[in-house]
Amino acid sequence: MIPRYSREKMEKIWSPENRYRKWLDVEIFACEAMARLGKIPSGAVKSIKEKAVINVQRIEEIEKTTKHDVIAFLTSVTEQVGEDGRFIHMGLTSSDILDTSLAVLLKEAAEILLEDIDQLLAVLKRRAGEHKKTLMIGRSHGIHAEPITFGLKMALWYQEMQRNRQRLVRAAETVSTGKISGAVGTFSFIDPFVEEYVCRKLGLKPALVSSQIVQRDRHAEFFTTLAIVASSLDKFSQEIRLLQRTEVREAEEYFSPGQKGSSAMPHKRNPVLSENLSGLARLVRSYALAALEDIASGMKGI
């Protein structure tokens, strides 16, 4: 079960309100940078920051006509800002906003996932110590082999999740990359200082080279890492399901007071959480495939 606090934080990150807020952050920081370069009046930046508000309903209404999310967003913001709105998005392309803001969202999401992994690691470490001498049968190909301890099983899981944590840290670093380099990545209508400034304000690294978009191998690495983490959890879940089989009954997941396993058979204590985790892991692995297929789109603008 996903901790409620983590779930609420993750839902907030990917809400339309926050997504558009990140778009606006990118636009405002770009305006600040251009004001420092003398490209736009500093008073206009002040006006934009004071008047620009996210109106999700209005953006969605405009998008029904424009069929373009960024134009709908810009139209809505400009309606509020007025004449100074003409300085917003100057010299930029949609992917400057979309890809840079996505990097921020993925970075924030990774921070939550790392917190959850740390909680799981603490539990696995504690259980490994508790069951250091809890004897059980070891199995090879599912067949009885030599004795082991349940603590050894937990120690294996603990080490695997430590590796997964290291993978996620690396993947989050890779994906935390932005670009503000224009329609084909050549800075034709925007100074490289703007990219450096915006990325620094957002806690990102500027892409050393980009096309119209940030190259998708970065996203593929991130989502492939999530797939590996999910596959580890799938393995743990399947092991719990096997250990909980009636004829084995060596371990089982928590069954809360009042919980039911069957409308027909009152004795059932089903490993429902483990089953749900295995099902969700399949979805995460499918998302990794989509991310890998998307790498080829990196040629956009070249």
C-alpha positions as CSV (number, residue, x, y, z in Angstrom):
1,M,0.0,0.0,0.0
2,I,1.3,3.4,-0.9
3,P,1.7,5.6,2.2
4,R,-1.1,8.2,2.2
5,Y,1.3,11.1,2.7
6,S,3.4,10.1,-0.2
7,R,0.4,9.5,-2.4
8,E,-1.0,12.9,-1.7
9,K,2.3,14.6,-2.4
10,M,2.7,12.7,-5.7
11,E,-0.9,13.6,-6.8
12,K,-0.2,17.2,-6.0
13,I,3.0,17.2,-8.2
14,W,1.1,15.9,-11.2
15,S,-2.0,17.9,-10.8
16,P,-2.9,20.3,-13.7
17,E,-2.5,23.3,-11.3
18,N,1.0,22.4,-10.4
19,R,2.0,21.4,-14.0
20,Y,0.9,24.8,-15.3
21,R,2.5,26.5,-12.3
22,K,5.8,25.0,-13.4
23,W,5.3,26.3,-16.9
24,L,4.7,29.7,-15.5
25,D,7.9,29.5,-13.4
26,V,9.9,28.7,-16.5
27,E,8.4,31.7,-18.4
28,I,8.9,34.1,-15.5
29,F,12.5,33.0,-15.0
30,A,13.2,33.4,-18.7
31,C,11.7,37.0,-18.5
32,E,13.9,37.7,-15.5
33,A,17.0,36.6,-17.4
34,M,16.1,38.6,-20.5
35,A,15.5,41.7,-18.3
36,R,19.0,41.3,-17.0
37,L,20.2,41.3,-20.6
38,G,18.2,44.4,-21.3
39,K,16.0,42.6,-23.8
40,I,12.7,43.4,-21.9
41,P,11.8,46.1,-19.4
42,S,12.3,45.2,-15.7
43,G,8.9,46.8,-15.0
44,A,7.3,44.3,-17.4
45,V,8.7,41.4,-15.4
46,K,7.3,42.9,-12.2
47,S,3.9,43.2,-13.8
48,I,4.0,39.6,-15.1
49,K,4.9,38.2,-11.7
50,E,2.2,40.2,-10.0
51,K,-0.7,39.6,-12.4
52,A,-0.1,36.1,-13.9
53,V,-2.4,33.5,-12.3
54,I,-3.1,29.9,-13.2
55,N,-6.7,29.4,-14.3
56,V,-7.0,25.7,-15.2
57,Q,-10.6,26.0,-16.3
58,R,-9.8,28.9,-18.7
59,I,-6.7,27.1,-20.2
60,E,-8.8,24.0,-20.9
61,E,-11.5,26.1,-22.4
62,I,-9.1,27.8,-24.8
63,E,-7.4,24.5,-25.7
64,K,-10.7,23.2,-27.1
65,T,-10.2,25.8,-29.8
66,T,-6.4,26.0,-30.2
67,K,-5.8,22.3,-29.9
68,H,-2.4,23.3,-28.5
69,D,-1.8,23.2,-24.7
70,V,1.1,25.7,-24.5
71,I,-0.7,28.3,-26.7
72,A,-3.8,27.9,-24.5
73,F,-1.7,28.4,-21.4
74,L,0.0,31.5,-22.9
75,T,-3.3,33.0,-24.0
76,S,-4.8,32.6,-20.6
77,V,-1.9,34.1,-18.8
78,T,-1.7,37.0,-21.3
79,E,-5.4,37.8,-20.8
80,Q,-4.5,38.5,-17.1
81,V,-1.2,40.3,-17.6
82,G,-2.3,42.6,-20.4
83,E,0.1,44.5,-22.6
84,D,3.2,43.3,-20.8
85,G,2.2,39.8,-21.8
86,R,3.8,40.3,-25.2
87,F,7.2,39.7,-23.5
88,I,6.2,36.2,-22.2
89,H,7.6,33.4,-24.3
90,M,9.7,35.7,-26.4
91,G,12.3,33.7,-28.4
92,L,11.1,30.4,-26.9
93,T,9.5,27.3,-28.3
94,S,6.9,25.1,-26.6
95,S,9.4,22.3,-25.8
96,D,11.6,24.8,-23.9
97,I,8.7,25.1,-21.5
98,L,7.4,21.5,-21.6
99,D,10.7,19.7,-21.3
100,T,12.2,22.0,-18.7
101,S,9.2,21.9,-16.5
102,L,8.9,18.1,-16.9
103,A,12.4,17.8,-15.6
104,V,11.4,19.7,-12.5
105,L,8.3,17.4,-12.0
106,L,10.3,14.2,-12.4
107,K,13.0,15.5,-10.0
108,E,10.3,16.2,-7.4
109,A,8.7,12.9,-8.0
110,A,12.0,11.1,-7.6
111,E,12.5,12.8,-4.2
112,I,9.2,11.3,-3.0
113,L,10.1,7.8,-4.3
114,L,13.5,8.0,-2.6
115,E,11.8,8.8,0.7
116,D,9.6,5.8,0.2
117,I,12.5,3.5,-0.6
118,D,14.3,4.7,2.5
119,Q,11.2,3.7,4.6
120,L,11.2,0.3,2.9
121,L,14.9,-0.1,3.5
122,A,14.5,0.6,7.2
123,V,11.8,-2.0,7.5
124,L,13.8,-4.6,5.6
125,K,16.9,-4.0,7.7
126,R,14.9,-4.3,10.9
127,R,13.2,-7.5,9.8
128,A,16.6,-9.0,8.6
129,G,17.9,-8.4,12.1
130,E,14.8,-9.7,13.9
131,H,14.8,-13.0,11.8
132,K,18.6,-13.5,11.7
133,K,18.1,-16.9,13.3
134,T,14.6,-17.7,12.2
135,L,15.1,-21.0,10.4
136,M,13.2,-21.9,7.3
137,I,13.7,-24.2,4.3
138,G,15.7,-22.9,1.4
139,R,14.4,-23.8,-2.1
140,S,16.0,-24.2,-5.5
141,H,13.6,-24.3,-8.4
142,G,10.8,-24.3,-5.8
143,I,12.0,-27.6,-4.3
144,H,13.3,-28.0,-0.8
145,A,17.1,-27.5,-0.6
146,E,19.3,-26.6,2.4
147,P,18.1,-24.7,5.5
148,I,18.3,-20.9,5.5
149,T,16.9,-18.1,7.7
150,F,14.1,-15.7,7.0
151,G,16.6,-13.0,7.9
152,L,18.8,-14.0,4.9
153,K,15.8,-13.5,2.6
154,M,15.2,-10.1,4.0
155,A,18.9,-9.2,3.7
156,L,18.8,-10.1,0.0
157,W,15.8,-7.8,-0.5
158,Y,17.5,-5.1,1.5
159,Q,20.6,-5.2,-0.7
160,E,18.5,-5.2,-3.8
161,M,16.6,-2.1,-2.7
162,Q,19.9,-0.4,-1.8
163,R,21.0,-0.9,-5.4
164,N,17.6,0.4,-6.6
165,R,18.1,3.5,-4.6
166,Q,21.4,4.1,-6.1
167,R,19.9,3.6,-9.6
168,L,17.1,6.1,-8.9
169,V,19.6,8.7,-7.6
170,R,21.6,8.4,-10.8
171,A,18.5,8.5,-13.0
172,A,17.1,11.5,-11.2
173,E,20.4,13.3,-11.8
174,T,20.3,12.4,-15.5
175,V,16.7,13.5,-16.0
176,S,17.2,16.8,-14.1
177,T,18.1,18.6,-17.3
178,G,16.5,21.6,-19.0
179,K,16.8,23.5,-22.3
180,I,15.9,27.0,-23.3
181,S,17.5,27.1,-26.7
182,G,14.7,27.8,-29.1
183,A,12.9,25.9,-31.9
184,V,15.9,23.8,-33.1
185,G,18.3,24.1,-30.1
186,T,20.5,26.7,-31.8
187,F,19.8,29.8,-29.6
188,S,18.9,31.7,-32.7
189,F,16.6,34.1,-30.9
190,I,17.7,33.7,-27.3
191,D,20.9,34.2,-25.4
192,P,22.4,31.0,-23.8
193,F,22.5,33.0,-20.5
194,V,18.7,32.6,-20.4
195,E,19.0,28.8,-20.4
196,E,21.7,28.9,-17.7
197,Y,19.7,31.3,-15.6
198,V,16.4,29.4,-15.8
199,C,18.0,26.0,-15.1
200,R,19.9,27.4,-12.1
201,K,16.7,28.9,-10.6
202,L,14.9,25.5,-11.1
203,G,17.8,23.4,-9.8
204,L,18.5,21.8,-13.1
205,K,21.5,21.4,-15.4
206,P,21.4,23.0,-18.9
207,A,21.6,20.4,-21.7
208,L,25.0,20.7,-23.2
209,V,23.4,20.1,-26.6
210,S,19.8,19.9,-27.6
211,S,17.5,19.8,-30.6
212,Q,13.9,21.1,-30.4
213,I,13.6,18.9,-27.3
214,V,15.7,17.4,-24.5
215,Q,16.9,14.1,-25.7
216,R,14.6,11.2,-24.7
217,D,17.3,8.8,-23.6
218,R,17.3,10.8,-20.3
219,H,13.6,10.0,-19.8
220,A,14.1,6.4,-20.9
221,E,16.8,5.9,-18.3
222,F,14.5,7.3,-15.6
223,F,11.5,5.1,-16.6
224,T,13.6,2.0,-17.0
225,T,14.9,2.6,-13.5
226,L,11.4,2.8,-12.2
227,A,10.7,-0.5,-14.1
228,I,13.6,-2.2,-12.3
229,V,12.4,-1.0,-9.0
230,A,8.9,-2.1,-9.7
231,S,10.2,-5.5,-10.9
232,S,12.0,-5.9,-7.5
233,L,8.8,-5.2,-5.7
234,D,7.0,-7.7,-8.0
235,K,9.6,-10.3,-7.0
236,F,9.1,-9.6,-3.3
237,S,5.3,-9.8,-3.8
238,Q,5.4,-13.1,-5.6
239,E,7.6,-14.6,-2.9
240,I,5.1,-13.5,-0.3
241,R,2.3,-15.0,-2.3
242,L,4.2,-18.3,-2.5
243,L,5.0,-18.3,1.2
244,Q,1.4,-17.6,2.1
245,R,0.0,-20.6,0.2
246,T,-2.1,-22.8,2.5
247,E,0.2,-25.8,2.1
248,V,3.3,-23.6,2.8
249,R,2.1,-20.9,5.3
250,E,5.6,-19.8,6.2
251,A,4.8,-16.1,6.1
252,E,1.9,-13.9,5.1
253,E,1.0,-10.3,4.7
254,Y,-0.9,-8.4,7.3
255,F,-4.7,-9.1,7.4
256,S,-6.5,-6.3,9.2
257,P,-9.4,-6.8,11.6
258,G,-12.6,-7.1,9.7
259,Q,-10.9,-7.7,6.4
260,K,-12.5,-10.4,4.2
261,G,-11.0,-12.6,1.5
262,S,-14.0,-14.1,-0.1
263,S,-17.8,-13.7,-0.3
264,A,-18.2,-17.5,-0.4
265,M,-15.4,-18.8,1.8
266,P,-14.9,-17.2,5.1
267,H,-11.5,-18.9,5.8
268,K,-9.8,-17.1,2.9
269,R,-6.9,-14.8,3.8
270,N,-5.8,-13.6,0.4
271,P,-2.5,-11.8,-0.3
272,V,-4.4,-9.0,-2.0
273,L,-1.7,-6.3,-1.5
274,S,1.0,-8.5,-3.0
275,E,-1.3,-9.2,-5.9
276,N,-2.0,-5.5,-6.5
277,L,1.8,-4.8,-6.4
278,S,2.5,-7.4,-9.0
279,G,-0.2,-6.0,-11.3
280,L,1.0,-2.4,-10.9
281,A,4.6,-3.6,-11.7
282,R,3.4,-4.8,-15.1
283,L,2.1,-1.3,-15.9
284,V,5.3,0.4,-14.8
285,R,7.3,-2.0,-17.0
286,S,5.1,-1.2,-20.0
287,Y,5.7,2.5,-19.4
288,A,9.5,1.8,-19.7
289,L,8.9,0.3,-23.1
290,A,7.1,3.5,-24.3
291,A,9.9,5.6,-23.0
292,L,12.5,3.5,-24.9
293,E,10.4,3.8,-28.1
294,D,10.4,7.6,-27.6
295,I,14.2,8.0,-27.8
296,A,14.0,8.2,-31.6
297,S,11.9,11.4,-31.3
298,G,15.1,13.2,-30.2
299,M,15.8,13.9,-33.9
300,K,13.1,16.6,-33.8
301,G,14.5,19.9,-35.0
302,I,17.7,18.3,-36.5
